[in-house]
Amino acid sequence: MQSSDRARLEYLSSLLAATNGKSIVPIASGRAVTQNPTYILRAKIGTPAQTLLLAVDTSNDAAWIPCTACVGCSSTTFNPSASASFKPVSCGAPQCNQVTNPSCGGAACGFNLTYGGSSIAATLVQDNITLATDSVAGYTFGCITKATGTSFPAQGLLGLGRGPLSLLAQTSSLYQSTFSYCLPGYKSLNFSGSLRLGPISQPKKIRTTPLLKNQRRSSFYYVNLMGIRVGKRVVNIPPSAFAFDPSTGAGTVFDSGTVFTVLVKAAYTAVRDEFRRQMGNTTTVSTLGGFDTCYTIPVTVPTITLMFSGLNMSLPQDNFLIRSSAGTTSCLAMAAAPDTGVNSVLNVIASFQQQNHRILIDVPNSKLGVAREPCS
C-alpha cells in the first residue's frame, strides 16, 4: 500500500507540475504519423488555436512553420490571417539579428536557412504558442513562404537548442531552461513519449554528465564521451576521436533530429571491427543500404555501452540493431562521419540510440542526464 501511495504522489506531483507552468507534452514517432523520421509533438498556434505537428529538434533554435500560400510546402499550414494575435517582426527588432541569413528588403524581417537537403525562405513573426497546458504569448518563429526539397518536417519544427530564439530562451522565466524528453520506439504508433518542461517535473534520481559549451556551435548540447565498450571490452579508440575542441567543432553532441548515431571515422571503425570480432567468424557479414555490418539473426549479440564522464549509457539491442522490414537481417545502426568538412570531427548520439531513454537537459546546472525509461 505504501508503494501504491508513492506512485500516487508522483502522479499528483505531475498534475501539480502541469498546472504551475511545467508542461508535459506527448511525443510520437514522425515515421509512423507523418512519414518523416523526426519525432513530433502537437502545438497550438494563434488565436483561435490552429494545431500542427512540429518536429522536436534539439540542435535548432528558431521554430519555423509553413504558412498559407507557402510555395513548396505541404497542404497542412498555419493561416496567419485567421489569428487575432499574429504580427510580423520588423527589421529593427533585435530578433532579426538572431536568425541565420537575415534580410530586410521590406518592413518585415526575412531569413533563409537550409535543413538537410532542403532550402527554406521565411518571414520572422510572432504569435501565441500553446504546449499542453501552457500558453506563451508573442512567441517568435519563422513563417515559411517558400521551400525546396523534401527533407524538412512537413508541418514545421520546434527548436529545443540553447540559442537565443529557442524554446528555452523564449520561456526561460517559465521553464528555467530545463527540459527532458523520452522518445518512443521509432515504429510506435502512439503519442506515448513525452517532453517535460521545467525543473519540477524532472526525475530526481538520474545519472548526469557535464554539458560543454561551444560558442561557434552555441545551439548544440556537447558532452564528454570518454569511450565505448563492446561486450566487456573497452574499444581501443584514440582520445583525439572524442576530444572536445570549440575551435573546430569537434566533440560529441546529443541530437534528436539525427536518426542514427554517427562516430568519427577512427571511432566507428574501431567499434565496428570489435563488434564484428565478438560476433565471431562463423557469422557472415553483409551490407544493407548504408549499413556495412549486417547479420542474419538469431545470433548472440554483444552489448554496447557509451561511456560518458559520470555515467554509462548501456544500449539495449533495439537501440543499436535495426532489423529489415522483410527477412531476418539485422544491422549495426551506426555510421562513420564524413571524411571531410566540419562534421568529420563530430560524434552525434542520435534518436535511434536515445529511444526509450529519458534525456534531461539542465542548462542552469550545466548537465545532461540519461536514464532508461520505456515510453513506447
C-alpha positions as CSV (number, residue, x, y, z in Angstrom):
1,M,0.0,0.0,0.0
2,Q,2.9,2.3,0.8
3,S,4.3,1.6,-2.6
4,S,1.0,2.5,-4.2
5,D,0.9,5.7,-2.3
6,R,4.3,6.7,-3.5
7,A,3.2,6.1,-7.1
8,R,0.0,8.1,-6.5
9,L,2.0,11.0,-5.0
10,E,4.3,11.1,-8.1
11,Y,1.1,11.2,-10.2
12,L,-0.3,14.1,-8.2
13,S,3.1,15.9,-8.5
14,S,2.9,15.6,-12.2
15,L,-0.5,17.2,-12.2
16,L,0.7,19.9,-10.0
17,A,3.7,20.5,-12.3
18,A,1.4,20.8,-15.3
19,T,-0.7,23.5,-13.6
20,N,2.3,25.5,-12.4
21,G,3.8,26.2,-15.8
22,K,5.6,22.9,-16.1
23,S,4.0,21.2,-19.1
24,I,4.2,17.6,-20.1
25,V,3.8,17.4,-23.9
26,P,3.2,14.0,-25.6
27,I,5.7,12.9,-28.3
28,A,5.2,10.5,-31.2
29,S,7.4,9.0,-33.9
30,G,7.0,11.0,-37.0
31,R,7.8,7.9,-39.1
32,A,4.5,6.4,-38.1
33,V,2.4,9.5,-38.1
34,T,3.8,11.9,-40.8
35,Q,6.2,9.5,-42.7
36,N,9.1,11.7,-41.5
37,P,12.0,10.2,-39.5
38,T,11.9,13.0,-36.9
39,Y,9.9,12.9,-33.6
40,I,6.8,15.2,-33.3
41,L,4.6,16.9,-30.8
42,R,1.3,18.8,-31.1
43,A,1.5,22.6,-30.8
44,K,-1.4,25.0,-30.9
45,I,-0.5,28.3,-32.7
46,G,-2.5,31.5,-32.8
47,T,-5.9,32.8,-31.6
48,P,-8.1,30.8,-32.1
49,A,-5.6,28.0,-31.9
50,Q,-4.5,26.0,-35.0
51,T,-2.9,22.6,-34.3
52,L,0.2,21.5,-36.0
53,L,2.6,18.5,-35.6
54,L,6.0,20.0,-35.1
55,A,9.3,18.1,-35.2
56,V,11.3,18.1,-32.0
57,D,14.8,19.3,-32.8
58,T,17.4,19.8,-30.0
59,S,20.1,21.2,-32.4
60,N,17.9,24.0,-33.9
61,D,16.8,27.3,-32.3
62,A,14.2,29.2,-34.2
63,A,10.9,27.4,-34.7
64,W,9.6,27.5,-38.3
65,I,6.2,26.7,-39.6
66,P,4.7,26.6,-43.1
67,C,2.2,29.4,-43.6
68,T,-0.7,29.7,-46.0
69,A,0.3,30.3,-49.7
70,C,3.8,28.8,-49.0
71,V,5.3,27.6,-52.3
72,G,6.6,24.0,-52.0
73,C,5.0,23.3,-48.6
74,S,2.6,20.6,-47.6
75,S,-1.2,21.1,-47.5
76,T,-1.2,21.5,-43.8
77,T,-0.2,25.1,-43.0
78,F,-0.7,27.8,-40.5
79,N,-3.1,30.6,-41.6
80,P,-1.8,33.9,-40.1
81,S,-4.9,35.9,-41.3
82,A,-7.1,33.7,-39.2
83,S,-5.2,34.5,-36.0
84,A,-6.0,37.7,-34.0
85,S,-2.7,37.6,-32.1
86,F,-0.4,37.3,-35.2
87,K,2.1,40.0,-36.0
88,P,5.2,40.3,-38.1
89,V,8.6,41.1,-36.6
90,S,10.1,44.3,-38.0
91,C,13.6,44.7,-39.4
92,G,14.6,46.9,-36.5
93,A,13.7,44.3,-33.9
94,P,16.6,42.6,-32.0
95,Q,15.2,39.1,-33.0
96,C,16.0,39.9,-36.6
97,N,19.7,39.7,-35.8
98,Q,19.3,36.3,-34.1
99,V,18.3,34.3,-37.2
100,T,20.5,32.9,-39.9
101,N,21.0,35.0,-43.1
102,P,18.5,37.8,-42.2
103,S,17.3,40.0,-45.0
104,C,15.3,43.3,-44.8
105,G,14.0,44.1,-48.3
106,G,10.8,45.4,-46.8
107,A,9.4,46.3,-43.4
108,A,9.3,42.6,-42.2
109,C,12.4,40.6,-41.3
110,G,13.1,37.7,-43.7
111,F,15.7,34.9,-43.4
112,N,16.9,31.8,-45.3
113,L,18.1,28.5,-44.0
114,T,19.0,25.0,-45.1
115,Y,17.7,21.8,-43.4
116,G,19.2,18.6,-44.7
117,G,18.9,18.9,-48.4
118,S,16.1,21.5,-48.3
119,S,16.2,25.3,-48.6
120,I,13.7,27.4,-46.7
121,A,12.7,31.1,-47.0
122,A,10.7,32.5,-44.1
123,T,9.5,35.7,-42.5
124,L,10.1,36.3,-38.8
125,V,6.7,36.6,-37.0
126,Q,5.2,36.4,-33.5
127,D,2.1,34.6,-32.3
128,N,0.9,32.7,-29.3
129,I,2.0,29.0,-28.9
130,T,0.5,26.5,-26.5
131,L,2.2,23.3,-25.5
132,A,0.0,21.1,-23.4
133,T,-1.4,23.4,-20.7
134,D,0.9,26.4,-21.0
135,S,0.4,29.2,-23.5
136,V,3.3,31.5,-24.4
137,A,2.3,34.9,-25.8
138,G,4.2,36.6,-28.6
139,Y,6.4,33.6,-29.5
140,T,8.9,34.4,-32.2
141,F,9.2,31.9,-35.1
142,G,9.7,31.7,-38.8
143,C,6.7,31.7,-41.1
144,I,7.8,29.7,-44.2
145,T,6.9,31.3,-47.5
146,K,8.9,29.0,-49.9
147,A,10.6,25.6,-49.6
148,T,12.5,23.4,-51.9
149,G,13.3,19.7,-51.2
150,T,11.5,17.2,-49.1
151,S,13.8,16.6,-46.2
152,F,12.3,19.2,-43.8
153,P,9.4,18.3,-41.5
154,A,6.2,18.9,-43.3
155,Q,4.3,20.8,-40.6
156,G,7.3,22.7,-39.1
157,L,9.8,22.4,-36.4
158,L,10.2,23.4,-32.7
159,G,13.8,24.3,-31.8
160,L,15.0,23.0,-28.5
161,G,18.6,24.1,-28.9
162,R,20.2,26.6,-26.5
163,G,20.4,29.6,-28.8
164,P,18.6,33.0,-28.4
165,L,15.4,32.1,-30.3
166,S,15.0,28.6,-29.0
167,L,12.1,27.5,-26.8
168,L,14.5,27.5,-23.8
169,A,15.5,31.1,-24.4
170,Q,12.0,32.4,-25.0
171,T,10.5,30.7,-22.0
172,S,13.4,30.9,-19.6
173,S,11.3,32.6,-16.8
174,L,8.7,29.8,-17.2
175,Y,10.8,26.7,-17.5
176,Q,14.2,27.8,-16.1
177,S,16.0,26.5,-19.3
178,T,15.3,22.9,-18.2
179,F,13.6,20.1,-20.0
180,S,13.7,16.4,-20.6
181,Y,12.3,14.0,-23.2
182,C,11.6,10.4,-23.8
183,L,11.5,9.3,-27.5
184,P,9.3,6.2,-28.1
185,G,10.4,3.4,-30.4
186,Y,10.5,4.6,-34.0
187,K,7.8,2.2,-35.0
188,S,5.5,3.2,-32.2
189,L,2.1,4.4,-33.4
190,N,1.1,6.4,-30.3
191,F,2.0,9.7,-28.6
192,S,3.5,7.7,-25.8
193,G,6.7,9.7,-25.4
194,S,6.9,12.9,-23.6
195,L,8.6,16.3,-23.4
196,R,8.7,17.5,-19.8
197,L,9.3,21.3,-19.5
198,G,10.6,22.9,-16.4
199,P,12.6,21.6,-13.3
200,I,9.6,20.5,-11.2
201,S,8.6,17.5,-13.3
202,Q,12.1,16.1,-13.8
203,P,13.3,12.8,-12.4
204,K,15.1,13.3,-9.1
205,K,17.4,10.3,-9.4
206,I,19.2,10.4,-12.8
207,R,22.9,10.0,-13.6
208,T,24.3,13.1,-15.3
209,T,27.3,14.2,-17.3
210,P,28.6,17.8,-17.6
211,L,27.3,19.9,-20.5
212,L,30.0,21.6,-22.5
213,K,29.5,24.8,-24.5
214,N,30.9,25.7,-27.9
215,Q,30.5,29.3,-28.8
216,R,30.8,28.5,-32.5
217,R,28.0,25.9,-32.3
218,S,26.1,27.5,-29.5
219,S,22.9,25.6,-30.1
220,F,24.4,22.1,-29.6
221,Y,24.4,20.1,-26.4
222,Y,28.0,18.9,-26.2
223,V,29.1,16.2,-23.7
224,N,32.4,14.4,-22.9
225,L,32.3,10.9,-24.5
226,M,35.1,9.0,-22.8
227,G,34.9,5.6,-24.5
228,I,32.8,2.8,-25.9
229,R,32.5,-0.7,-24.6
230,V,31.5,-3.6,-26.8
231,G,30.6,-6.6,-24.6
232,K,33.1,-6.5,-21.7
233,R,35.9,-4.9,-23.8
234,V,36.6,-1.2,-23.9
235,V,37.4,-0.5,-27.5
236,N,40.8,0.9,-28.3
237,I,39.9,4.3,-29.7
238,P,42.4,7.3,-30.0
239,P,41.4,10.0,-27.5
240,S,41.5,12.5,-30.3
241,A,38.4,11.0,-31.8
242,F,36.4,12.2,-28.7
243,A,38.3,15.3,-27.8
244,F,36.2,18.5,-27.4
245,D,37.6,21.4,-29.4
246,P,35.5,24.5,-29.7
247,S,37.7,26.0,-32.4
248,T,36.9,23.1,-34.8
249,G,33.5,21.9,-33.6
250,A,35.0,18.6,-32.6
251,G,33.4,16.6,-29.8
252,T,30.2,14.7,-29.0
253,V,26.6,16.0,-29.1
254,F,23.1,14.6,-28.3
255,D,20.7,15.3,-31.1
256,S,17.1,14.3,-31.5
257,G,17.0,15.3,-35.2
258,T,19.6,12.8,-36.4
259,V,18.3,9.2,-36.7
260,F,21.4,7.0,-36.4
261,T,24.5,7.7,-34.3
262,V,27.5,8.9,-36.2
263,L,31.0,8.5,-34.9
264,V,34.2,10.0,-36.3
265,K,35.8,7.5,-38.7
266,A,38.5,6.3,-36.4
267,A,36.0,5.6,-33.6
268,Y,33.4,4.0,-35.8
269,T,35.9,1.7,-37.5
270,A,37.3,0.5,-34.1
271,V,33.8,-0.1,-32.7
272,R,32.6,-1.9,-35.8
273,D,35.7,-4.1,-36.0
274,E,35.4,-5.1,-32.3
275,F,31.7,-5.8,-32.8
276,R,32.4,-8.0,-35.8
277,R,35.2,-9.8,-33.9
278,Q,32.9,-10.6,-31.0
279,M,30.1,-11.8,-33.4
280,G,32.6,-14.4,-34.5
281,N,34.0,-15.6,-37.8
282,T,31.2,-18.2,-38.3
283,T,28.7,-15.4,-39.0
284,T,28.6,-13.9,-42.4
285,V,28.8,-10.1,-42.5
286,S,26.8,-8.3,-45.2
287,T,25.7,-4.8,-46.1
288,L,22.2,-3.3,-46.4
289,G,21.5,0.2,-47.6
290,G,24.0,2.5,-45.8
291,F,24.9,-0.1,-43.1
292,D,28.1,-2.1,-43.5
293,T,27.7,-4.6,-40.6
294,C,24.7,-6.8,-41.0
295,Y,23.9,-10.4,-40.0
296,T,21.1,-12.9,-40.2
297,I,19.5,-13.1,-36.8
298,P,19.2,-15.0,-34.5
299,V,22.8,-14.8,-33.3
300,T,24.4,-13.9,-30.0
301,V,25.0,-10.2,-30.0
302,P,27.4,-8.3,-27.7
303,T,26.2,-5.3,-25.7
304,I,27.3,-1.7,-26.5
305,T,27.8,0.9,-23.8
306,L,28.5,4.6,-24.3
307,M,30.8,5.8,-21.6
308,F,30.5,9.5,-20.6
309,S,32.1,11.4,-17.9
310,G,30.0,10.5,-14.8
311,L,27.6,8.0,-16.5
312,N,27.4,4.9,-18.7
313,M,24.6,4.5,-21.2
314,S,24.1,0.8,-21.8
315,L,22.1,0.3,-25.0
316,P,19.5,-2.5,-25.4
317,Q,19.6,-4.3,-28.7
318,D,16.7,-2.3,-30.1
319,N,18.9,0.8,-29.7
320,F,21.8,-0.4,-31.8
321,L,20.4,-3.0,-34.1
322,I,18.0,-2.2,-36.9
323,R,16.0,-5.0,-38.4
324,S,15.0,-5.2,-42.1
325,S,11.3,-4.9,-42.7
326,A,11.5,-8.0,-44.9
327,G,13.6,-11.0,-44.0
328,T,15.7,-11.6,-40.9
329,T,18.7,-9.3,-41.5
330,S,19.8,-7.0,-38.7
331,C,22.4,-4.3,-39.0
332,L,24.6,-2.3,-36.6
333,A,22.7,1.0,-36.6
334,M,25.6,3.4,-36.6
335,A,27.7,5.1,-39.2
336,A,31.0,6.8,-39.8
337,A,31.2,10.6,-40.1
338,P,32.0,12.0,-43.5
339,D,35.7,12.2,-44.4
340,T,35.8,15.9,-45.0
341,G,34.1,19.0,-43.7
342,V,33.2,20.3,-40.3
343,N,31.1,17.3,-39.4
344,S,34.0,14.9,-39.9
345,V,35.1,15.6,-36.3
346,L,31.7,15.5,-34.7
347,N,30.2,12.4,-32.9
348,V,26.4,12.5,-32.8
349,I,24.3,10.4,-30.3
350,A,21.1,10.2,-32.3
351,S,17.5,9.4,-31.8
352,F,17.7,5.7,-32.5
353,Q,20.1,5.2,-29.7
354,Q,18.1,7.6,-27.4
355,Q,14.7,5.9,-27.9
356,N,13.1,4.7,-24.6
357,H,15.5,6.7,-22.5
358,R,14.8,9.9,-20.5
359,I,17.2,12.6,-21.7
360,L,17.5,15.5,-19.3
361,I,18.8,18.9,-20.3
362,D,19.6,21.2,-17.4
363,V,21.3,24.3,-18.7
364,P,21.5,26.3,-15.4
365,N,23.3,23.5,-13.7
366,S,25.2,22.6,-17.0
367,K,24.4,18.9,-17.0
368,L,22.8,16.3,-19.2
369,G,21.1,13.2,-17.7
370,V,20.3,9.8,-19.1
371,A,18.0,7.2,-17.6
372,R,16.3,4.1,-19.1
373,E,12.6,4.7,-19.4
374,P,10.3,2.6,-21.7
375,C,7.9,5.0,-23.3
376,S,6.9,3.2,-26.5
